Amino acid sequence: MTRSHRIRLAVLSAWLVPASAAYAQSSLTLYGVVDAGIYRLARGATSIGNIQRSYWGIKGMEDLGNGYTALFHLQSRFEIDTGRLEASGGAPLFYGESTVGVKGPFGQLRLGRAMTPMWALDWQFDPWYNFDRVASIAWQIYHPAYRTDPYRNGPLGDYNRANNGVFYDSPAARGWSVHLAANGERSKVPDANGTVESRRGLAAGINYDDGAATFLLSAERNSVNDKTYFVGLAYGSGPTRVMASANLTDLTAASQVFLGESRRRRTSAMLAATHRIGAATFKVGVGRDFQGYGRSGATNYVSAGVSYALSKRTQVYAGLGHARPSSEGSRTNVGMGVNHSF
């Protein structure tokens, strides 16, 4: 750590805690996931690449004394088949997260770019953690047509992360925690429809987790006044875990035109379960997008898969996902891969 970094941390510490606080140890953690598979989406060509995400990150902290900690988090995503940055949106270097903040008895406060509470916590109700392009129903139906940050990271905006944000996570109390986020800036540059950001994006979530039962209620409004709501419930302390979730998205007229959505309200729901037998975990899910994207009409989904842990860090897996739109032909995804975390 450079001398200028230490000076900044010392100034921050002096503002937050008494001047007599003693500095303690700092730590730096390198982590990530490398994923590769062979898959076929719908009626497309067979491909080799990420089925789940491949990413790496760095987390750092320094004890400021008196229960306070300075921290930062950087995370980047990449395509395993080419080694390039993931092509999502504008593909910034640290697409996953780039934040710095302070943690203390009050909770955790971060500034920068990160997932909003809804997106950061909804993975708890999907057997594939909203993280699998072949089998995850959540990948298809969570928060349909909603964009967290409409003006950044690509022509359509960013669907799950906010730039220039403020993020707060409360301490857990008897399993309950509160999570908040807000955009810190507004763009006055009109989009193709002449729309500008009319307000700051806001997001909130209430989460409960006691090890067996998990519950999430969350709501979000973006900077052009689109809104989305999510509720999820999961239960299971043994080898079997059952999950259920439901979503509602309410779009403005301007967003309907921009996205080509004929309906103001989009709704979806999912029921899923996992079951462990030794090193194998079996997964199944069913879901419905009640309106469907574009001309697809209401769409039913069913998925199944299995993962097998070769070790604590390495697993092999296979999955199958099938979609049946009411106004178009059905489509099937299939794939198998290997995943290693470090």
N, C-alpha and C positions, 0 to 999 in steps of 0.2 A: 504494500500500500504506500502511495507517495505521500510526501510531507503535506501537500495541499489537501489531500483527502482527509488526513488526520486532523488538520485545522478545521475543516468543515464539520466533521463529526464532533469535535470538541465544542464548537459554537452551538451546534444543535443540542448537545447534552446540557450545556449551561443554561439553555432556554427551558428545557423540559424538566430537569431535575436539579436539586441543590448542588452548589458548586463544590461541595465536599465529596461528591460521588467519586468512587474509585473505579478506574478502568480495569477490565478483566480481559479474558481471552477472546480472540476472534476466530472464526472458522470459515472455510471455503469448501463447498461441495460441488463436484462435477457429477452429473447424472444424465441419464437418457434412455432411449429405447431405439433399437434397430429392428425393423420389421421388413420382411420380404415374402412375397407369395406369387403364386400363379393363379390368375383369376379371369373370369369372363363375366362382363356386365351386360344384362339384357341379351340382345342379339348381336353384340359387338364382337370384336376380335379378341382372341386370347392374349392377355398381357402379363408381363412380369414387372412387379414393383410393389409399392406399399399397398397392403390391404388395410391394415391399421396404420397409425402414424409412425413415422420415424422422426425423432427429435433429440436434441441435446440441450442441456441447460446448466447454468451456474447459479448457485445460491450462496450468499455470503451474509455473515452477521458479526457484530461486535458488541460485547456486553458493555453498556454504558454505566452500569451500577444502579443500585436502588430499584432493581426490577425492570429496567429499561434496556432495550436492545435496538441498535441500528441494523437495518437489513436491506438487501437488494436481491433482485431476481431477474435473470435474463434467460430467455428460452427461444431457440431457433428450430425450425422444421425443415426437413430436406427430403428429396426424392431418392430412394435407395437405388433405383436403376440407373440414374444419371449422376448422382451426387450433387445436383443443383438444389437451390432453394425451392421449397414447395411452391407450386404455381398458384396457390390460393390468392385471389385478389391482387393487390399490388405487391405481394411477397416482400415485405420489409425483412431485413436481416433477422431481427428478433420478432418474428410474427407471433409466437406464442405468448410472450410477456416481456415487458421491460419496465420494471418498477423499482423504486427506492422508498424506504419508509422507516417507521419506528413502531416497535411493539412494546407494550407495557401493561400495567394492571388494567388499563382502560380497554385493551384489545389491541388490534393491529390496524395501522393507517398507512396506506401506500399511495404514491403518486406515479402516473405514467400511463402505460398501456396494459390492459389485462382483460380477462373475461369478466363479464358482469355476474352478479350472484346467481341468476337463473341458469346461465350456461355453465358456470363453474360447479354447480351442484346437481344438475339434472341427470348426470351419468349414473347416479345411484339407483335409478329405476329402469335400467336397460342392461340385460345380460352381457351386451357387447360394449358397455360404457359409452355409448354414443360415439364410437371410435372405430367402426368397421364398415367399409364401403360395400361389402358383399352381403352381410347378414343383419346388420343393425337396422331395426325398424325405426328407432329413434332418429337415425341419420336421415331418414326420409320424411318423418312427420312431426318432429319436435318443432314447435313455434313456427308453423308454416307461413312462408312469405314475409316473415318479420326480419328486419335488419336493425341490429343494435346501433350501428354507426353508419348512416346512409351515405355519407359524403367522403368516406375514406377507404383506402385499400382496394381500389378497383372501381370499375364503372358502375357496379350495382351496390357498392358499399360493403361494409363488414357485417356478417351475420351474427357474430357472437362476442366480439371484443370491442372495447371502446378506447379510442385514442384520447390523450389529454384528460385523463380521468382521475378521480379521487375515489379510493376504495377503502371501505371500513369493514372489519370483521370483529364482532364482539367476543369476549371470552364465553366459553360454554358454561351454562348454569343448569345443573340437573339434566343435561342432555340438550338443552335449548340454546340456540345461538342466533344472532341477528347479523345480516350482511347487507351493506348499502353501497351504492355507487352513483356517481354523477359525472357528467361531462364538464370539463372545465373551460371549453372554448366553443364558439359558434361560428360557422362559416357564413359569409354574406355573398358568396359566389353562387348565382343561380344554376340549377341543373338544366337538363334539356327541356324541362317543362316550365322553367322560370321559377321554380320553388327554391326558397332559401330556408335555412334552419331557423325555425320560429321560437325555439326554446331549448333549454338544456335537457339532455337525456337524463333520466332518473331510473334507478332500479333498486329493488328491495327483495329480500328473501328471509323467511323464518324457517330454520331447520331444526329438526329433532333427531337425535341418534343415541340410543342406549345400548347399541351392540346387537340387539335383536330387531327392534322396530326402528324404521327410518321414515321421517315425514318432511316434506318440503312444500311450502306455499310461497309463491313468488310472483312478482308483477314488475313490468318494465314499460317505460315510455321512451321513445327515441326523440331525436331533435326535430322531427317533422310531425310529431304527435301521433304516430302509429303506437298501438298498445298491444301487449301480449301478457297472458296470464297462464300459470302452470301450477298444477297440484300433483304430487306424487306420494305414494305410500308403498313401503316394502316391509316384509316381515319374514323372519327365519333365523333361528340361532343354531340350527343343526345343519345337516347336509343339504336341505331343501330351502330355497328362498323364493318367495312369490312377490311380484312387483306389479303395480298398476299406476297409470298416469293419465292425465287429460290436459289438453291445451286449448286456448282460445286466443286468436289474433284478431284485432280490430284495426283495419287500414283506413287511412284518409283517402279522399277521392284522388288527390295528387299521386299518392303512392300506387293506387290501383292503376292509374294511367301509365305510370313509369314502369311498373312490373308486368303490365298486361293482365292484371287480375280482374275478372268480371264480378267478383264477389267482395263485398266489404269485410265480411266475417269469415274466418277460416277456423275450423275446429278439427281436432283429432284426438284419438285415445288409444291406449295400448295396455295389454295384459301379457305378462311374461313370467318365466320361472327358470331357476337353475337347480341342478342336483349334482352333488359330488359323490363319486365312487372312487375311493383311493386317490390316485393322481389325476383322474379324469373328471372334467366338469361338463355336464350336458346342459344345453341351453335351448330354449324354445320361446317363441313370442308370436302374438297375433296383434294386429292393429288395424285401424281404419282412419283414413283421411276422408272426412265426410263431404268435402267439396272437390278435392283434387286440384292439382296444378293444371293451368291452361285448359286444354280441351279433354283432359283425361277423365274428368268426372270423378265421382266418389270412388276411392281406391282401397281395396282390402289388401293387407299384407300378412304373410306368414313366413317365419324364419326358423331354422334349426341349425344347431352346430355343436361341436365338441372341441375342447382344448385338453391337451395332455401335458402335464408339467414334467419335463425331463430333469429339472432342478428348480431351485427357488427363483432363478432368474431367466430360465429358458423354457419355452413351451412351443409345441407344434399344435396346429389347429386346422379345422376345416369348417366350412359354413355354406349354407344354402339360403337364399332369399327369393321369395316369389311375390310379385305384385300383380293384382288383377283389377285394372281400371274398368269402370262401367262403360266407357265410351271408346276404348281402344283395346288392342290385343294385349294379352298377358305377357309378362316378361319375367325372366329368371336370372338371378346372379348365382354364381358358384365359384368357390375358390378354396385354396389351402395354402398355409404358410408357416413360417417360423418366426418367433419373436424373442428377442433377448434384451433384457434391461440391465443397466449398469449404474 
